[in-house]
Amino acid sequence: MAGPRAHVRATWTIVAALLVMSLAQTAAADGAPVITLSRSVGPPTANVTMTGSGFTPFESVVIRFDGRQIGRARADVAGAITSDVHVAASARPGAHVVKAIGRTPGLAAEATFLMRTDWSQFRRSPAHNGQNHYENVLGASNVGSLSRLWHAATGGGIYSSPAVANGVVYVGSGDHKLYAFDAAGCGSAATCSPIWTAATGGVIYSSPAVADGVVYLGSSDFRLYAFDASGCGAPTCSPLWIGRTGGAISSSATVVGGVVYVGSYDKRLYAFDAAGCGAPTCSPLWAGRTGDFVTSSPAVADGVLFVGSHDHNLYAFRARGCGGPRCVPLWTAKTGRGISSSPAVANGVVYVGSLDEKLYAFDAAGCGAGACSPLWTAKTGGAVASSPAVANGVVYVGSATSKLYAFAAAGCGAGACSPLWTARTGGYVDSSPAVANGLVYVGSADDSLYAFGRP
């Protein structure tokens, strides 16, 4: 004969079952389950949090990514779930389906994650190391099969480097305009028209930078422009705001921490609030003076901004500024001639080329003094206007000798280093190399793009 405790347990079992049934009926009455992702766009290896509702309380829910099970979640008393979704490194660009499937028949929901490997500003990242770690389509096994998919004409020469973000390619032109093209091309047409354009008052040498839905671009008309990255619903767009400088801008903007940094021919580095100032024309947050014009594009790493000047110096400024409108550098470093190369920062070292025919490596932390000496240098025999790229312990840079050079990023144990490898092209190499999937890409003044890799 069952005792009182058994009766209590049986009673609670019935109550729990009735509660689950009631909650399940409530969830069903509320409609189909839904799931949302903490971010719907991102690169391979992204970590995404998925939340959902409308499942049967306490049931086990299977989580799938493109049909492959990647985990399980347990619904709570209200039928809600939470789960981490790790996007695989092998996920290719495009739309991917995240699905949550409950044990209760018919209870399932899905959401779309759009995988992109954007190149949103010059040299890709604020540190300007010039490498896309997320690229997983092109590689040594298939780069030989590349062919032109489409091209797009502008009204002038293109000296600007393109930025790719959220399915759009942005590039400046010598016809004074910024162009926005669909990154996927234009279907069966070989020549594509822009989605929208925006006029500036001068030739555009600066490369656009895209951050938080805004595209930033310098022009030779002494202005930094901020445009809505999604356009304006018309073929021609006006800026959100303009930042004035005292000289032409060919330096490419760098955006990090809500601040836009850019150099100018008036011998200054400028920092503007990326959100603007609530007015059509904005003043800088602060400016740092150098001894000559600044065409180098600033690099930012660990709270320090690095930029070269034609006064033969590399400058290191505190990226957050100095609390006033005019800032002095933390330290400087002398080279033999002017610097038009943009610095790259990797593993605590700043690499930059100079027109004195050398590549320089400096300690990014400085030297405890106002003027610093290099860790090591490497002579190329020709002016180095190319911006270095760093990957897997190697720093790559072009030179006016018509060669691409590779040096050990850690140096050679001496003050002056020899290259690990060189490759000759048919013209001077001011182009900045890009390194991806075992290949090094670089352009040359012989009108050619080169790809180097192991056979």
Secondary structure by P-SEA (a helix, b strand, c coil): cccaaaaaaaaaaaaaaaaaaaaaaaaaaaccbbbbbccccccccbbbbbbbccccccbbbbbbccccccbbbbbcccbbbbbbbbbbccccccbbbbbbbccccccccbbbbbbbbccccccccccccccccccccccccccccccccccccccccccbbbbbcccbbbbbccccccccccccccccccbbbbcbbbbccccccbbbbbcccbbbbbccccbbbbcccccccccbbbbcbbbbccbbbcbbbbbcccbbbbccccccccccccccccccbbbbcbbbbccbbbcbbbbbcccbbbbbcccccccccccccccccbbbbcbbbbccccccbbbbbcccbbbbbcccccccccccccccccbbbbcbbbbccccccbbbbbcccbbbbccccccccccccccccccbbbbcccccccccccbbbbbcccbbbbcccccbbbbbbcc
